[in-house]
Amino acid sequence: MTLYEEALQLTERLSLIERVQLLEYLSSNLKHSLQVEAYRHIPWNEFLDRTYGSLAHDPIERDQPPDVDERDAIE
């Protein structure tokens, strides 16, 4: 018996709510896997075109360093 056939048998024993939850999980997981796979195969220049400006509304900022403590002069 293949793993697929075992999964089908186990799925038949689930309640309707559990089947819906399983379907939602598989759907979101498959969608994510397809998106990742699609990005792996696009040329780098197209990737840059698609992601350019993605941080425009959330720019990376460098905080100012804290003020240096006043210390006694070395004699």
Secondary structure, 3 states (H helix, E strand, C coil): CCHHHHHHHHHHCCCHHHHHHHHHHHHHHHHHHHHHHHHHCCCHHHHHHHHCCCCCCCCCCCCCCCCCCCCCCCC
